[in-house]
Amino acid sequence: MSSFQQAVAQMPEDVYLRLKTAVELGKWPDGASLTAEQKENSMQAVLLWQALHNEDPEHMTIGKGGELTIKSKAELRRQFSSEQEITRQKLD
């Protein structure tokens, strides 16, 4: 395993989430834009982290083991309908 792979394997989830957001927005939390090299390296780290750690992939993402996972609309409906409702308010 390369040192890059080892670093990503040991990366805490909060660091992964910050990298993922940076890649999605194209900028760091301080507002500075990612360079092309930073975006490429960050994207590789995000995808590798997902392949190593993502037990419950979202709608379209990389699941554990490196498999591309795409959930159907029916699967998403079942997933979200099974979540407990916190509260419901009637507004007049």
A tleap script that builds the chain and sets N, CA, C and O, in Angstrom:
source leaprc.protein.ff14SB
mol = sequence {
  NMET SER SER PHE GLN GLN ALA VAL ALA GLN
  MET PRO GLU ASP VAL TYR LEU ARG LEU LYS
  THR ALA VAL GLU LEU GLY LYS TRP PRO ASP
  GLY ALA SER LEU THR ALA GLU GLN LYS GLU
  ASN SER MET GLN ALA VAL LEU LEU TRP GLN
  ALA LEU HIE ASN GLU ASP PRO GLU HIE MET
  THR ILE GLY LYS GLY GLY GLU LEU THR ILE
  LYS SER LYS ALA GLU LEU ARG ARG GLN PHE
  SER SER GLU GLN GLU ILE THR ARG GLN LYS
  LEU CASP
}
set mol.1.N position { 0.846 -1.176 0.000 }
set mol.1.CA position { 0.000 0.000 0.000 }
set mol.1.C position { 0.890 1.237 0.000 }
set mol.1.O position { 1.860 1.321 0.754 }
set mol.2.N position { 0.544 2.196 -0.859 }
set mol.2.CA position { 1.350 3.418 -0.948 }
set mol.2.C position { 1.120 4.301 0.273 }
set mol.2.O position { 0.168 4.102 1.027 }
set mol.3.N position { 1.996 5.271 0.458 }
set mol.3.CA position { 1.845 6.184 1.593 }
set mol.3.C position { 0.568 7.016 1.453 }
set mol.3.O position { -0.059 7.350 2.458 }
set mol.4.N position { 0.173 7.358 0.214 }
set mol.4.CA position { -1.073 8.086 -0.016 }
set mol.4.C position { -2.256 7.241 0.446 }
set mol.4.O position { -3.144 7.741 1.137 }
set mol.5.N position { -2.271 5.978 0.071 }
set mol.5.CA position { -3.355 5.075 0.465 }
set mol.5.C position { -3.388 4.891 1.980 }
set mol.5.O position { -4.463 4.847 2.578 }
set mol.6.N position { -2.227 4.785 2.594 }
set mol.6.CA position { -2.162 4.633 4.049 }
set mol.6.C position { -2.693 5.887 4.743 }
set mol.6.O position { -3.419 5.789 5.732 }
set mol.7.N position { -2.338 7.057 4.230 }
set mol.7.CA position { -2.802 8.309 4.825 }
set mol.7.C position { -4.316 8.426 4.720 }
set mol.7.O position { -4.980 8.830 5.674 }
set mol.8.N position { -4.859 8.074 3.563 }
set mol.8.CA position { -6.311 8.151 3.371 }
set mol.8.C position { -7.017 7.106 4.237 }
set mol.8.O position { -8.081 7.382 4.791 }
set mol.9.N position { -6.445 5.932 4.357 }
set mol.9.CA position { -7.050 4.876 5.186 }
set mol.9.C position { -7.154 5.311 6.642 }
set mol.9.O position { -8.081 4.905 7.342 }
set mol.10.N position { -6.227 6.122 7.099 }
set mol.10.CA position { -6.209 6.579 8.492 }
set mol.10.C position { -6.878 7.949 8.676 }
set mol.10.O position { -6.943 8.465 9.792 }
set mol.11.N position { -7.366 8.523 7.594 }
set mol.11.CA position { -7.968 9.855 7.635 }
set mol.11.C position { -9.264 9.833 8.452 }
set mol.11.O position { -10.132 8.994 8.213 }
set mol.12.N position { -9.395 10.755 9.415 }
set mol.12.CA position { -10.654 10.837 10.178 }
set mol.12.C position { -11.807 11.280 9.276 }
set mol.12.O position { -11.596 11.954 8.268 }
set mol.13.N position { -13.013 10.898 9.648 }
set mol.13.CA position { -14.185 11.220 8.830 }
set mol.13.C position { -14.391 12.729 8.674 }
set mol.13.O position { -14.828 13.181 7.615 }
set mol.14.N position { -14.086 13.508 9.703 }
set mol.14.CA position { -14.294 14.953 9.589 }
set mol.14.C position { -13.376 15.569 8.537 }
set mol.14.O position { -13.764 16.527 7.868 }
set mol.15.N position { -12.174 15.041 8.383 }
set mol.15.CA position { -11.258 15.535 7.347 }
set mol.15.C position { -11.797 15.150 5.970 }
set mol.15.O position { -11.780 15.953 5.037 }
set mol.16.N position { -12.277 13.906 5.855 }
set mol.16.CA position { -12.896 13.454 4.600 }
set mol.16.C position { -14.053 14.377 4.212 }
set mol.16.O position { -14.156 14.787 3.056 }
set mol.17.N position { -14.920 14.706 5.169 }
set mol.17.CA position { -16.080 15.557 4.885 }
set mol.17.C position { -15.655 16.951 4.432 }
set mol.17.O position { -16.285 17.536 3.551 }
set mol.18.N position { -14.591 17.486 5.029 }
set mol.18.CA position { -14.099 18.807 4.600 }
set mol.18.C position { -13.530 18.744 3.182 }
set mol.18.O position { -13.751 19.651 2.380 }
set mol.19.N position { -12.796 17.666 2.876 }
set mol.19.CA position { -12.267 17.501 1.518 }
set mol.19.C position { -13.400 17.350 0.515 }
set mol.19.O position { -13.366 17.945 -0.562 }
set mol.20.N position { -14.400 16.559 0.867 }
set mol.20.CA position { -15.545 16.342 -0.021 }
set mol.20.C position { -16.243 17.668 -0.321 }
set mol.20.O position { -16.565 17.954 -1.474 }
set mol.21.N position { -16.476 18.470 0.704 }
set mol.21.CA position { -17.113 19.770 0.515 }
set mol.21.C position { -16.245 20.682 -0.341 }
set mol.21.O position { -16.755 21.389 -1.210 }
set mol.22.N position { -14.948 20.669 -0.104 }
set mol.22.CA position { -14.027 21.495 -0.896 }
set mol.22.C position { -14.079 21.103 -2.371 }
set mol.22.O position { -14.086 21.970 -3.244 }
set mol.23.N position { -14.117 19.812 -2.647 }
set mol.23.CA position { -14.195 19.347 -4.037 }
set mol.23.C position { -15.525 19.759 -4.658 }
set mol.23.O position { -15.566 20.212 -5.803 }
set mol.24.N position { -16.618 19.603 -3.902 }
set mol.24.CA position { -17.942 19.960 -4.415 }
set mol.24.C position { -18.060 21.446 -4.730 }
set mol.24.O position { -18.627 21.825 -5.755 }
set mol.25.N position { -17.520 22.293 -3.842 }
set mol.25.CA position { -17.641 23.740 -4.011 }
set mol.25.C position { -16.505 24.357 -4.819 }
set mol.25.O position { -16.650 25.451 -5.365 }
set mol.26.N position { -15.377 23.658 -4.897 }
set mol.26.CA position { -14.217 24.196 -5.610 }
set mol.26.C position { -13.423 25.197 -4.806 }
set mol.26.O position { -12.595 25.929 -5.347 }
set mol.27.N position { -13.684 25.228 -3.481 }
set mol.27.CA position { -12.934 26.160 -2.632 }
set mol.27.C position { -12.811 25.592 -1.227 }
set mol.27.O position { -13.596 24.740 -0.810 }
set mol.28.N position { -11.818 26.077 -0.512 }
set mol.28.CA position { -11.563 25.675 0.868 }
set mol.28.C position { -12.531 26.412 1.787 }
set mol.28.O position { -13.154 27.388 1.368 }
set mol.29.N position { -12.667 25.963 3.031 }
set mol.29.CA position { -13.578 26.644 3.963 }
set mol.29.C position { -13.292 28.142 4.127 }
set mol.29.O position { -14.207 28.913 4.418 }
set mol.30.N position { -12.029 28.565 3.943 }
set mol.30.CA position { -11.702 29.994 4.070 }
set mol.30.C position { -12.034 30.795 2.810 }
set mol.30.O position { -11.803 32.003 2.764 }
set mol.31.N position { -12.576 30.128 1.790 }
set mol.31.CA position { -12.972 30.807 0.556 }
set mol.31.C position { -11.950 30.766 -0.558 }
set mol.31.O position { -12.264 31.132 -1.691 }
set mol.32.N position { -10.722 30.325 -0.267 }
set mol.32.CA position { -9.682 30.241 -1.299 }
set mol.32.C position { -10.021 29.119 -2.289 }
set mol.32.O position { -10.412 28.023 -1.887 }
set mol.33.N position { -9.867 29.405 -3.569 }
set mol.33.CA position { -10.155 28.415 -4.608 }
set mol.33.C position { -9.120 27.300 -4.611 }
set mol.33.O position { -7.938 27.529 -4.358 }
set mol.34.N position { -9.584 26.091 -4.902 }
set mol.34.CA position { -8.662 24.966 -5.061 }
set mol.34.C position { -7.938 25.109 -6.388 }
set mol.34.O position { -8.538 25.498 -7.390 }
set mol.35.N position { -6.655 24.796 -6.397 }
set mol.35.CA position { -5.930 24.746 -7.661 }
set mol.35.C position { -6.348 23.458 -8.359 }
set mol.35.O position { -6.963 22.589 -7.741 }
set mol.36.N position { -6.021 23.330 -9.627 }
set mol.36.CA position { -6.355 22.115 -10.377 }
set mol.36.C position { -5.719 20.891 -9.717 }
set mol.36.O position { -6.341 19.833 -9.628 }
set mol.37.N position { -4.477 21.042 -9.256 }
set mol.37.CA position { -3.776 19.933 -8.600 }
set mol.37.C position { -4.438 19.574 -7.264 }
set mol.37.O position { -4.598 18.397 -6.943 }
set mol.38.N position { -4.820 20.594 -6.489 }
set mol.38.CA position { -5.490 20.339 -5.212 }
set mol.38.C position { -6.833 19.638 -5.435 }
set mol.38.O position { -7.191 18.719 -4.699 }
set mol.39.N position { -7.561 20.075 -6.444 }
set mol.39.CA position { -8.861 19.466 -6.729 }
set mol.39.C position { -8.687 18.005 -7.140 }
set mol.39.O position { -9.436 17.142 -6.683 }
set mol.40.N position { -7.720 17.725 -7.988 }
set mol.40.CA position { -7.458 16.358 -8.436 }
set mol.40.C position { -7.045 15.460 -7.264 }
set mol.40.O position { -7.568 14.357 -7.106 }
set mol.41.N position { -6.107 15.938 -6.452 }
set mol.41.CA position { -5.641 15.142 -5.303 }
set mol.41.C position { -6.742 14.948 -4.270 }
set mol.41.O position { -6.875 13.865 -3.699 }
set mol.42.N position { -7.531 15.994 -4.028 }
set mol.42.CA position { -8.623 15.896 -3.067 }
set mol.42.C position { -9.689 14.928 -3.553 }
set mol.42.O position { -10.220 14.143 -2.768 }
set mol.43.N position { -10.006 14.979 -4.846 }
set mol.43.CA position { -10.991 14.062 -5.424 }
set mol.43.C position { -10.518 12.619 -5.279 }
set mol.43.O position { -11.308 11.742 -4.931 }
set mol.44.N position { -9.243 12.367 -5.542 }
set mol.44.CA position { -8.702 11.014 -5.388 }
set mol.44.C position { -8.802 10.553 -3.940 }
set mol.44.O position { -9.140 9.399 -3.676 }
set mol.45.N position { -8.512 11.447 -3.006 }
set mol.45.CA position { -8.594 11.102 -1.586 }
set mol.45.C position { -10.036 10.804 -1.183 }
set mol.45.O position { -10.289 9.853 -0.443 }
set mol.46.N position { -10.977 11.605 -1.661 }
set mol.46.CA position { -12.393 11.391 -1.339 }
set mol.46.C position { -12.867 10.042 -1.875 }
set mol.46.O position { -13.511 9.278 -1.156 }
set mol.47.N position { -12.552 9.752 -3.126 }
set mol.47.CA position { -12.982 8.482 -3.722 }
set mol.47.C position { -12.342 7.288 -3.024 }
set mol.47.O position { -13.005 6.276 -2.795 }
set mol.48.N position { -11.067 7.396 -2.687 }
set mol.48.CA position { -10.390 6.304 -1.998 }
set mol.48.C position { -10.956 6.130 -0.595 }
set mol.48.O position { -11.160 4.998 -0.156 }
set mol.49.N position { -11.213 7.221 0.118 }
set mol.49.CA position { -11.798 7.127 1.465 }
set mol.49.C position { -13.146 6.426 1.394 }
set mol.49.O position { -13.440 5.554 2.212 }
set mol.50.N position { -13.971 6.805 0.411 }
set mol.50.CA position { -15.275 6.167 0.249 }
set mol.50.C position { -15.127 4.678 -0.033 }
set mol.50.O position { -15.872 3.862 0.509 }
set mol.51.N position { -14.166 4.325 -0.881 }
set mol.51.CA position { -13.956 2.916 -1.209 }
set mol.51.C position { -13.517 2.104 0.007 }
set mol.51.O position { -13.800 0.909 0.090 }
set mol.52.N position { -12.832 2.744 0.941 }
set mol.52.CA position { -12.343 2.036 2.127 }
set mol.52.C position { -13.335 2.050 3.292 }
set mol.52.O position { -13.366 1.109 4.084 }
set mol.53.N position { -14.141 3.102 3.404 }
set mol.53.CA position { -14.929 3.305 4.621 }
set mol.53.C position { -16.437 3.445 4.437 }
set mol.53.O position { -17.167 3.358 5.424 }
set mol.54.N position { -16.926 3.653 3.249 }
set mol.54.CA position { -18.327 4.008 3.051 }
set mol.54.C position { -19.224 2.774 3.142 }
set mol.54.O position { -19.431 2.073 2.152 }
set mol.55.N position { -19.753 2.516 4.341 }
set mol.55.CA position { -20.613 1.356 4.591 }
set mol.55.C position { -22.018 1.551 4.036 }
set mol.55.O position { -22.652 0.574 3.636 }
set mol.56.N position { -22.526 2.781 3.999 }
set mol.56.CA position { -23.894 3.062 3.567 }
set mol.56.C position { -23.870 4.138 2.495 }
set mol.56.O position { -24.110 5.310 2.786 }
set mol.57.N position { -23.579 3.747 1.247 }
set mol.57.CA position { -23.449 4.733 0.180 }
set mol.57.C position { -24.744 5.509 -0.061 }
set mol.57.O position { -25.842 4.980 0.110 }
set mol.58.N position { -24.595 6.765 -0.458 }
set mol.58.CA position { -25.727 7.618 -0.778 }
set mol.58.C position { -26.294 7.218 -2.138 }
set mol.58.O position { -25.994 6.138 -2.646 }
set mol.59.N position { -27.111 8.089 -2.725 }
set mol.59.CA position { -27.779 7.815 -3.997 }
set mol.59.C position { -26.801 7.354 -5.081 }
set mol.59.O position { -27.008 6.312 -5.703 }
set mol.60.N position { -25.764 8.111 -5.301 }
set mol.60.CA position { -24.770 7.743 -6.304 }
set mol.60.C position { -23.406 8.081 -5.741 }
set mol.60.O position { -23.038 9.252 -5.645 }
set mol.61.N position { -22.651 7.048 -5.367 }
set mol.61.CA position { -21.366 7.267 -4.735 }
set mol.61.C position { -20.525 6.006 -4.862 }
set mol.61.O position { -20.958 5.015 -5.450 }
set mol.62.N position { -19.338 6.051 -4.315 }
set mol.62.CA position { -18.466 4.894 -4.267 }
set mol.62.C position { -18.701 4.193 -2.936 }
set mol.62.O position { -18.544 4.808 -1.881 }
set mol.63.N position { -19.072 2.922 -2.966 }
set mol.63.CA position { -19.300 2.150 -1.751 }
set mol.63.C position { -18.024 1.472 -1.300 }
set mol.63.O position { -17.009 1.495 -1.995 }
set mol.64.N position { -18.090 0.864 -0.119 }
set mol.64.CA position { -16.930 0.151 0.412 }
set mol.64.C position { -16.547 -0.939 -0.580 }
set mol.64.O position { -17.417 -1.635 -1.103 }
set mol.65.N position { -15.286 -1.088 -0.835 }
set mol.65.CA position { -14.803 -2.049 -1.811 }
set mol.65.C position { -14.611 -1.446 -3.191 }
set mol.65.O position { -14.162 -2.130 -4.110 }
set mol.66.N position { -14.954 -0.149 -3.347 }
set mol.66.CA position { -14.718 0.537 -4.613 }
set mol.66.C position { -15.837 0.419 -5.630 }
set mol.66.O position { -15.662 0.841 -6.773 }
set mol.67.N position { -16.999 -0.150 -5.250 }
set mol.67.CA position { -18.089 -0.318 -6.198 }
set mol.67.C position { -18.903 0.963 -6.326 }
set mol.67.O position { -19.214 1.609 -5.326 }
set mol.68.N position { -19.247 1.328 -7.563 }
set mol.68.CA position { -20.116 2.460 -7.809 }
set mol.68.C position { -21.526 2.042 -7.429 }
set mol.68.O position { -22.020 1.028 -7.920 }
set mol.69.N position { -22.177 2.802 -6.568 }
set mol.69.CA position { -23.511 2.475 -6.091 }
set mol.69.C position { -24.490 3.550 -6.545 }
set mol.69.O position { -24.281 4.741 -6.315 }
set mol.70.N position { -25.561 3.106 -7.194 }
set mol.70.CA position { -26.623 4.008 -7.611 }
set mol.70.C position { -27.923 3.428 -7.084 }
set mol.70.O position { -28.300 2.312 -7.443 }
set mol.71.N position { -28.612 4.187 -6.228 }
set mol.71.CA position { -29.881 3.723 -5.665 }
set mol.71.C position { -31.032 4.215 -6.534 }
set mol.71.O position { -31.014 5.335 -7.045 }
set mol.72.N position { -32.039 3.347 -6.692 }
set mol.72.CA position { -33.218 3.720 -7.467 }
set mol.72.C position { -34.112 4.641 -6.640 }
set mol.72.O position { -33.919 4.788 -5.433 }
set mol.73.N position { -35.089 5.259 -7.300 }
set mol.73.CA position { -36.030 6.122 -6.585 }
set mol.73.C position { -36.793 5.329 -5.530 }
set mol.73.O position { -37.045 5.836 -4.437 }
set mol.74.N position { -37.164 4.084 -5.850 }
set mol.74.CA position { -37.902 3.250 -4.901 }
set mol.74.C position { -37.055 2.957 -3.665 }
set mol.74.O position { -37.557 2.987 -2.542 }
set mol.75.N position { -35.764 2.673 -3.877 }
set mol.75.CA position { -34.867 2.426 -2.740 }
set mol.75.C position { -34.735 3.670 -1.866 }
set mol.75.O position { -34.735 3.567 -0.640 }
set mol.76.N position { -34.622 4.843 -2.486 }
set mol.76.CA position { -34.515 6.090 -1.725 }
set mol.76.C position { -35.799 6.368 -0.946 }
set mol.76.O position { -35.748 6.801 0.205 }
set mol.77.N position { -36.960 6.116 -1.578 }
set mol.77.CA position { -38.238 6.314 -0.875 }
set mol.77.C position { -38.320 5.417 0.352 }
set mol.77.O position { -38.712 5.865 1.430 }
set mol.78.N position { -37.946 4.134 0.185 }
set mol.78.CA position { -37.962 3.194 1.317 }
set mol.78.C position { -37.005 3.662 2.412 }
set mol.78.O position { -37.345 3.624 3.594 }
set mol.79.N position { -35.831 4.096 2.024 }
set mol.79.CA position { -34.835 4.552 2.992 }
set mol.79.C position { -35.362 5.731 3.799 }
set mol.79.O position { -35.239 5.751 5.024 }
set mol.80.N position { -35.950 6.717 3.116 }
set mol.80.CA position { -36.391 7.912 3.816 }
set mol.80.C position { -37.727 7.717 4.526 }
set mol.80.O position { -37.994 8.390 5.522 }
set mol.81.N position { -38.565 6.815 4.036 }
set mol.81.CA position { -39.848 6.587 4.707 }
set mol.81.C position { -39.661 5.796 5.995 }
set mol.81.O position { -40.507 5.865 6.887 }
set mol.82.N position { -38.584 5.057 6.107 }
set mol.82.CA position { -38.339 4.272 7.316 }
set mol.82.C position { -37.745 5.114 8.441 }
set mol.82.O position { -37.694 4.667 9.587 }
set mol.83.N position { -37.298 6.320 8.126 }
set mol.83.CA position { -36.754 7.196 9.159 }
set mol.83.C position { -37.895 7.707 10.037 }
set mol.83.O position { -38.979 8.014 9.541 }
set mol.84.N position { -37.649 7.793 11.313 }
set mol.84.CA position { -38.678 8.242 12.233 }
set mol.84.C position { -38.957 9.726 12.044 }
set mol.84.O position { -38.055 10.541 11.851 }
set mol.85.N position { -40.236 10.035 12.106 }
set mol.85.CA position { -40.647 11.423 12.011 }
set mol.85.C position { -40.429 12.080 13.371 }
set mol.85.O position { -40.833 11.530 14.396 }
set mol.86.N position { -39.811 13.217 13.388 }
set mol.86.CA position { -39.520 13.889 14.656 }
set mol.86.C position { -40.753 14.602 15.172 }
set mol.86.O position { -41.140 14.408 16.324 }
set mol.87.N position { -41.371 15.416 14.349 }
set mol.87.CA position { -42.585 16.127 14.762 }
set mol.87.C position { -43.321 16.609 13.526 }
set mol.87.O position { -42.742 16.808 12.458 }
set mol.88.N position { -44.602 16.786 13.710 }
set mol.88.CA position { -45.422 17.318 12.616 }
set mol.88.C position { -46.291 18.410 13.207 }
set mol.88.O position { -46.950 18.195 14.224 }
set mol.89.N position { -46.299 19.571 12.588 }
set mol.89.CA position { -47.059 20.712 13.077 }
set mol.89.C position { -48.064 21.127 12.010 }
set mol.89.O position { -47.737 21.164 10.824 }
set mol.90.N position { -49.284 21.437 12.431 }
set mol.90.CA position { -50.278 21.973 11.509 }
set mol.90.C position { -50.248 23.484 11.641 }
set mol.90.O position { -50.438 24.024 12.731 }
set mol.91.N position { -50.012 24.163 10.534 }
set mol.91.CA position { -49.969 25.620 10.512 }
set mol.91.C position { -51.273 26.149 9.944 }
set mol.91.O position { -51.731 25.710 8.889 }
set mol.92.N position { -51.852 27.077 10.640 }
set mol.92.CA position { -53.123 27.669 10.168 }
set mol.92.C position { -52.880 28.897 9.362 }
set mol.92.O position { -53.828 29.522 8.887 }
savepdb mol mol.pdb
quit
